[in-house]
């Protein structure tokens, strides 16, 4: 491997010709027309999916949702053995009066 590299390096330094570049290969054997058709097909499918998801989200979010009664004040939910540095309530607790 090293001798092949050094041989290529010597040839390049002498101004010799470069080895021919390998031919470009495509990843599929389909024609460009098929590729354009597939691209257009998946673009339409994508837009249809976006519209469907947007419609379903709008439908679900526009429906009402049930409002439940507040649960009873269970004594084990608000145990405070010592005060917090910022006061008697938690940082994100909202008192409903």
C-alpha positions in Angstrom: 0.0 0.0 0.0 2.8 2.4 0.9 4.7 1.7 -2.3 1.6 2.4 -4.4 1.1 5.7 -2.7 4.8 6.7 -3.1 4.6 5.7 -6.8 1.6 7.9 -7.2 3.3 10.7 -5.3 6.4 10.4 -7.5 4.3 10.5 -10.7 2.4 13.6 -9.5 5.7 15.4 -8.5 7.2 14.6 -11.9 4.2 16.2 -13.7 3.0 12.9 -15.0 -0.5 12.1 -15.9 -3.0 11.4 -13.2 -4.6 8.0 -13.1 -8.1 8.2 -14.6 -10.9 9.0 -12.3 -13.3 6.2 -11.6 -16.6 6.5 -13.5 -19.5 8.0 -11.7 -22.1 5.5 -10.5 -25.7 6.2 -9.7 -27.3 4.7 -6.6 -30.2 3.4 -8.5 -30.6 2.0 -12.0 -33.8 4.1 -12.7 -33.9 6.8 -15.2 -34.2 10.5 -14.5 -37.9 10.5 -15.6 -38.6 7.8 -13.0 -36.8 9.9 -10.4 -38.8 13.0 -11.2 -42.1 11.0 -11.0 -41.1 9.5 -7.6 -40.1 13.0 -6.3 -43.4 14.5 -7.4 -45.4 11.6 -6.0 -43.7 11.9 -2.6 -44.1 15.6 -2.6 -47.8 15.2 -3.1 -48.0 12.6 -0.3 -46.1 14.9 2.0 -48.5 17.8 1.4 -51.5 15.6 1.8 -50.0 14.3 5.1 -49.4 17.9 6.3 -53.0 18.9 5.5 -54.4 15.7 7.2 -52.4 16.3 10.4 -53.3 20.0 10.4 -57.0 19.2 10.0 -57.0 16.5 12.7 -55.1 18.8 15.1 -57.6 21.6 14.4 -60.5 19.3 15.0 -59.1 17.8 18.2 -58.1 21.2 19.6 -61.4 22.8 18.7 -63.5 20.3 20.7 -64.2 21.1 24.3 -62.5 19.3 27.1 -64.1 18.3 30.4 -63.4 20.4 33.5 -63.4 18.3 36.6 -64.0 19.4 40.2 -60.9 20.0 42.3 -59.9 17.0 44.3 -60.4 17.2 48.0 -57.4 18.6 50.0 -55.7 15.4 51.0 -53.4 15.9 54.0 -50.5 14.0 52.5 -50.3 16.2 49.4 -48.9 19.3 51.1 -46.4 18.1 53.7 -43.9 20.7 54.7 -41.4 19.7 57.4 -39.4 22.9 57.1 -39.8 26.1 55.1 -38.3 26.7 51.8 -35.8 29.6 51.4 -38.3 31.5 49.3 -41.2 31.2 51.7 -43.8 28.8 52.9 -45.2 27.8 49.5 -43.5 26.0 46.6 -42.1 28.1 43.8 -44.7 27.0 41.3 -47.7 26.6 43.6 -50.6 28.9 42.9 -53.0 29.7 45.7 -56.6 29.7 44.7 -58.7 31.8 47.0 
